[in-house]
Every structure is written in C-alpha cells, then in structure tokens.
Amino acid sequence: MKKNKKKGLLSTIIILTVLLLAILILVLIFTKSDVNKITSNQFRTILKEESIYSDLKKGSTKTNGPAVYKNSTVKSLNINASIGTNTVYFSGQIVLNNGKNIKYSSEWNRDFYTQFQNKTITELITPIDNINTDKTNGDLVILNENVFDILSKKITGTKYNEIKNSPVILQNGGVVTIDRNYVPTWQTALITIVPYFILFGLIGGMMYFAYKTQGAGGGLGAMGFGKNKARKVKTSIRFSDVAGIDEEIEELEEIVGYLKDNEKYSKVGARIPKGVLLVGPPGTGKTLLAKAVAGEAGVPFYFVSGSEFEEVFVGLGASRIREMFNQAKKNSPSIIFIDEIDAVGRKRNAIGNGAGDQTLNQLLTEMDSFGTNSGVIVIAATNISETLDPALTRPGRFDRQIRISLPNVKEREAILKIHARNKNLSSEIDLFKIAKRTPGFSGAQLENVLNEAALLVARENKKIISLNIIDEAIDRVVSGPAKKSRKYTFTDKETVSHHEAGHALIGMKLKDASKVEKVTIIPRGSAGGYTIMTPEEETMFQSKAALMATITGFLGGRAAEELMFSKNSITTGAHDDLQKATNIARHMVTEFGMTEVGLIQYESRTNIYQQQKQTYSEEVAKKIDAEINKIMNECYIEAKKIIKENMAELKLIAEALKILETITADQIEYIDKNMKLPIEAQEQKEREIKREKKKSKGEIVELTPEKED
C-alpha cells in the first residue's frame, strides 16, 4: 500500500515537472527574437539628430549633426508606428553607413510620447500635396503636417484620410504605417501564456487531488474518476455482538467456515455461495451481520455503497466494479459488502439506461466469471429486493437470500441486553417490559433508545439511567423531543386530552384491539399527543378483525371530539390518524382481497417501487374507493358506539391526562376497574386545589421541588 502511494506521488511530481519545463520552453521561444529593443530615450536621441529629424524651420539652415546608433552613423530609418491606449510602439529597420541593417522596436509610454512631441517637434512646412521622392530636401521629406499628430489622430476629416492612405516618406523612403488597435508586447505575451498556466495548473491540481483521494489500491485511472471506491474496513465485531437474528447467523456460519477452511468443503464437492443477499427493513442489522461475518473469519472486509457506482460518465461504474474485484482478489479470501445494491442492480428494460446497464453487466460478469472461485464472497443488502434484476438474484450469483424481519418481543429483549452492556441501568428497569413497549422497533432504534437515555443522564448530571429516562428516550425516538415551550390553551388541552382518551378507550374496550401502554398529551414534533398501543400477542399474520379494530382505534380520537364537543368543533388533530387508517383500508381492498371488490390484487409493493401505472379501469377504481369509504364509515360508527357506551370512563381518562399529562397502562387499568382517577392524579388534584385556595387568599404558594430519580 505504501509503495503504491510513493509511486503515485513520484509519478505526479514527474508529470508536473515536465509540464513546468514545457511552459518555460514556450516562454523562451516566444520571447526569443532578432529584434533590437531601443529604449524611449535612445530612440528620442536618434529622432532629434539632423539626419533623421531636422530642426529646420522656414528659411533656416541650422542642423544638429548626424545621428549615431551603435557607434555608426545612421544612413536611413524606416518607421512603423502603432498607437495603443496607453502605449506608442515604433518598429522598423535602421540602415547604418557601414551597410548593416538592424531591426528595431521601441515602446513608449503615451504620456512620455506626448511630452516629447510638444517640446521637440517643430512645424513642418512642405505641403502634403507636394510629397514627391524627387523633391526631397536632402535625406528628409519635410511635411507641413506633424507625423505624430497623424498618429495621435489629431488631424481629422479629409486631410487625415489623405495622409493615412498616403505614404509618409522619411529618410530615403521610410514609411510610417498607423495601427490604432495596438496591444503592447507584454500584454500579448500575458494573454498568450497565462491560459496555458491556468490549464496546466488545473490538470496538475486534479492529478494531485486524485492522488490524495485514492483509496486502498485505487490508482489514478482516468484522472482518479474510475478508481475503486470500496473502503477496506477493519472490524472487531463478532456474532456475539449481534442479537435477535439467530437463524440468520446460522445461515452465515457456513460462509465463515469456508473462509477459514475452504478445503473442508472442496473435499466433499460443496460449492460455497458466491453471494449472499440480505433483505429486510432499515435498521434490522444487515450491515452489522456482514461485519460480524468478516470479524469471525478474520478476512479483509471491503465496504461500498451501490450509489458510488453511479456516474454521469458511461463506463466509470463498470471500471470501479473491476477495480474493486481486482483488489479483493489480491487479498483473498475476502468479503465485499455492497450496501443498498438496488441503486446499481435495478431491473433492466428494453430501452436501457447506458451507464447503469454497463455497471450492472460488469457486476454480473465479475460474480459469475468463467474462472474458478477466487475466494471473494459478495454480501449485499437491500430494503426492496423486488426491484433487483432477476439475472442478479439467480443461483450462481446471489445463491442465498436471507430475509431479516423486525424483531419480536424476545428478540428485542436480546438486542436491548447487547446494547445495555456498557450502560448503568437502574435495578427497577425490566428490559422485557421495555421490549414489550417498543413493538415495531428495529435493532437500530432500540440501540438509539438506550443511547438517548445515556445522553439524557449526562445532560442532567446523573449517573444512573432510570425508568423515567428510558420512557423519555422512547418518546424521543418515536416523536422527537418534547416541545416544552409550546403551551396549550384551555380549549386545546380539552380537545387533545379527549382525543387521546378516545384512542385509549377503544384500545381497552374493543376485542382484537391492541393494548394501551401509554398515553400522553405532551406535544412532540407536529403531534399534540399520542397513544402507544401494543398487540396482546405478536403474530406473523393479521386477521381482518384485527385490521378493522386497528382502523377503529385510529378513528377513536375523531369520534371522541365529535361526541364531546360537536361536529363543527372537530379539529385537524386526526390528520395522521386518518392517513394511517386509510392506508390500512386500501391494503385490505387492493392487496389482501378482504372485501366485496374481489380476490384480485390490484396493487402491490412491486408496482409502487417500480412506479408502474394503474393497472385497473376507472370502474374498478370507483369500486375500490367506495369499499374503502365503507370500511372507514363502519369503523367510525363502531368507535362512536363504544365511546357513547363508556362516556364516563372517557371523561376520567381525559381528566387524568389534563392533570398528569402522561398516564401509563397501570393507571389506565386502575381507571377501568375502579372508575375513578388514579392515586397519583388524585394527589396532584388535591395539591392544585390547595394551591388555588392559597392564591385566592393572597398567601405565599410554595413550589414543590421535583423528586430526584
């Protein structure tokens, strides 16, 4: 690994060095020239001498002597002038008396040129119309127009056009040309070279970034884009760290045995599965189980997400698949774990999607190559196996599919015990009871419950996790932290307490309904309160009666609002209840065949995941809607009937909620059996009455401190 990184760094340094040398050579070639550069002062001296620029005025014969350049007398001078925004540029050829021809250039600052023009250039007298090479006055044709005025565009109109389009003869036929779009040499060089610096700098930066970010065995590839993104992870997790999935662990023990001693299986002609597909809801321990397999076998573990193979550029995903398998083969026996494989393994269609199909095809090829078993086992995880391509899930690729479901009560207890090993729990906590209060929780949620409890203990500067803190942690996982700043009005508190009491009452009185574990009116998240209900017995299947009872329980809150207040006083608090009840009713009609619509399955999870269009007619859709409405109405009528028959008990539960804000299963059972408030509610009510009396008399009211846990 270190050798590969050193080689990559050395290659990057060599490439950058070559690029810098190339840039330097370009600069030298660009600047190399046989043109002599003359400073503005040198060129001004030449122009001021008699043989080049006479100081003659009308009738004057005064001269300044010959011009000299490089110790030789100047015979003639050819001038090409270019005018820029801030610069005047002269170029041409100087002919010396010794016969040498010298190319020259002179760059002047515009302000410097203007000063020179005003101080030294005299009025020229020869009319422009009389320009004639045969009528030269010695070596110089003298004009009545200032050459530099022409260059400065001070002369305009017809006169300027005549001069601009005519040669201005200086010193034996030297010609002045005018370029008003002149750009100085240094600016030209800058414009030409800087883009190359930027381009090569970006390339060098990308190469350096690719080197820095390359993973284990990555290599630069196509500037690092096609490199292997699988991360080699060291894991110390063992099967003893995984609970609640004993049967699944048994299935994977064969994989561990093969990785430790493959000859044992080869002797009896057994072929170990090339791939294992773990299917289950989120948080059920799929990744944890894969790490435990690697930890038990003591082999390299490569982790990658399916989305990391998806790229805009066609071919990059396939390249990463090849790199990943090549790296795993070099370190075989090894395990490749692909999380969320549905991102790369979705079913192909007739049209195809380019890069995605190439990536999937490469994965299929690597998993079922013509070569012998290379000692690489692929473990993949997904929540929705229905969307995977059949070619991927067939035997020979993913030979074994292991379905991991949500844990039951015993499995939840085992999971809690694993995660409670490093927690300081109070002796009053019974993990079995906690497991019963958390139906439908995944392993990840149960771990989060205990972690939230530990965080709350640290926040409150306590040392022991009490039952109250566990309760709060469960509530946080279900609905988020309590909104202590949100205060109920009297009307809101009346509505919420009776709404939640309606749910609780249905749970107690209706056969096949789930048992009420806890009711609270403390607002959390978007909910004003909620009721936790658990089934009497966790089963693999649900009957029609149980589903109808669940819907009735969801509608109990709305029924209580209507009966206690009025139809016009019902609130939006039942929004979530109606959504859940409607979903159950729809499943009963379209998937489970439990109604008069028939046994045809009109909808399925596969259709939803693959976003397939509606497969039934509008007439059938009307029947489905009518049947869903019928189920909802029947359950609502049942809910109102139960509440009417037990109105006194409903009011007691609501009053207990208004006093205590949270009541447990034991307190609800006390109300049901004794038809009076729980002892805790009675005591709290008496304290409130005494406090109100003291307030009315103007006496000092003592605040009761909270009890320490």
HELIX and SHEET records of a PDB file:
HELIX    1   1 LYS A    2  THR A   31  1                                  30    
HELIX    2   2 SER A   40  LYS A   48  1                                   9    
HELIX    3   3 ARG A  110  THR A  120  1                                  11    
HELIX    4   4 ILE A  128  ASN A  130  5                                   3    
HELIX    5   5 THR A  133  LYS A  135  5                                   3    
HELIX    6   6 VAL A  147  LEU A  151  1                                   5    
HELIX    7   7 GLY A  157  LYS A  164  1                                   8    
HELIX    8   8 THR A  185  THR A  213  1                                  29    
HELIX    9   9 PHE A  239  ASP A  241  5                                   3    
HELIX   10  10 ASP A  246  LYS A  260  1                                  15    
HELIX   11  11 ASN A  262  LYS A  267  1                                   6    
HELIX   12  12 LYS A  286  ALA A  297  1                                  12    
HELIX   13  13 GLY A  306  PHE A  309  5                                   4    
HELIX   14  14 LEU A  316  LYS A  330  1                                  15    
HELIX   15  15 ILE A  341  ALA A  343  5                                   3    
HELIX   16  16 ALA A  355  MET A  367  1                                  13    
HELIX   17  17 SER A  385  THR A  387  5                                   3    
HELIX   18  18 PRO A  390  THR A  393  1                                   4    
HELIX   19  19 VAL A  409  HIS A  419  1                                  11    
HELIX   20  20 LEU A  431  LYS A  436  1                                   6    
HELIX   21  21 GLY A  443  ARG A  459  1                                  17    
HELIX   22  22 LEU A  467  SER A  479  1                                  13    
HELIX   23  23 PHE A  490  LYS A  509  1                                  20    
HELIX   24  24 LYS A  544  MET A  564  1                                  21    
HELIX   25  25 LYS A  567  SER A  569  5                                   3    
HELIX   26  26 THR A  572  ALA A  574  5                                   3    
HELIX   27  27 HIS A  575  THR A  590  1                                  16    
HELIX   28  28 ARG A  605  TYR A  609  1                                   5    
HELIX   29  29 GLU A  618  GLU A  645  1                                  28    
HELIX   30  30 MET A  647  LEU A  660  1                                  14    
HELIX   31  31 ALA A  665  ASN A  674  1                                  10    
HELIX   32  32 ILE A  679  LYS A  697  1                                  19    
SHEET    1   A 5 ASN A  36  LYS A  37  0                                        
SHEET    2   A 5 ASN A 101  ASN A 109  1                                        
SHEET    3   A 5 THR A  87  LEU A  96 -1                                        
SHEET    4   A 5 SER A  72  ILE A  83 -1                                        
SHEET    5   A 5 VAL A  68  TYR A  69 -1                                        
SHEET    1   B 5 ASN A  36  LYS A  37  0                                        
SHEET    2   B 5 ASN A 101  ASN A 109  1                                        
SHEET    3   B 5 THR A  87  LEU A  96 -1                                        
SHEET    4   B 5 SER A  72  ILE A  83 -1                                        
SHEET    5   B 5 ILE A 178  ASP A 179  1                                        
SHEET    1   C 2 ILE A 169  LEU A 170  0                                        
SHEET    2   C 2 GLY A 174  VAL A 175 -1                                        
SHEET    1   D 6 ARG A 231  VAL A 233  0                                        
SHEET    2   D 6 PHE A 301  SER A 305 -1                                        
SHEET    3   D 6 SER A 334  ASP A 339  1                                        
SHEET    4   D 6 VAL A 376  THR A 382  1                                        
SHEET    5   D 6 GLY A 275  VAL A 279  1                                        
SHEET    6   D 6 ARG A 400  ARG A 403  1                                        
SHEET    1   E 3 TYR A 530  THR A 534  0                                        
SHEET    2   E 3 LYS A 515  THR A 520 -1                                        
SHEET    3   E 3 THR A 662  THR A 664 -1                                        
END                                                                             
